[in-house]
């Protein structure tokens, strides 16, 4: 039986888990996991390149973060469906800060549609952003890290829907299951280079964008299935991402870490 769980608390202070590291984060505009991850990485001492394909929202979050963290923040537009832009994002991070230590592939696209009504366009769009986009980012990041020759860490954003079934989510679930498999295989491809590749799999991270792709009743029902009776705050997922990106996770690779209070 679920319960109310502990009261919501603000994010804990940073402890320099990522001090001196250069971190790139995709889909970092807005109020979701990406922007929360940018804040956490900055609080942990990193130099951070944020990217998104929404120019206005990216500029807004850049100005907000730069107000608190100065020139440790840099922003670059990037559409993960375009390999040229993905490669340019990695190159810009290196140009700006001299290297790439951590790449957080966060971009994804959801939606709700029964397989009975789902169009090829809906299916392919979700797969292209969520799975193919992750592949493009992981490939570009790993090539740069291998060339640098001093290790690195990649963290992808999967979902518990890679394990669980949910009506109307065939395209998204298939894409996220693919992200999990990509993560595990890529980890073995680069283990000899001392590079780690892991994933987080959130169950439900509550932020305003969810209401655009999922109705309020469904969100309420999903939150009620969690042990704490609520979805995660974005920073609670971001903290796990920061851990996987840090040296505290030095022996972890090819892992998919569920950020959930409900067992798969």
Secondary structure, 3 states (H helix, E strand, C coil): CCCCCCCCCCCCCCCCCCCCCEEEECCCCCCCHHHHHHHHHHHCCCEEEEEECCHHHHHHHHHHHHHHHHHHEEEEECCCCCHHHHHHHHHHHHHHHCCCCEEEECCCCCCCCCCCCCCHHHHHHHHHHHHHHHHHHHHHHHHHHHHHCCCEEEEEECCHHHCCCCCCCHHHHHHHHHHHHHHHHHHHHHHHHCEEEEEEEECCEECCCHHHHCCHHHHHHHHHHCCCCCCEEHHHHHHHHHHHHCHHHCCCCCCEEEECCCCC
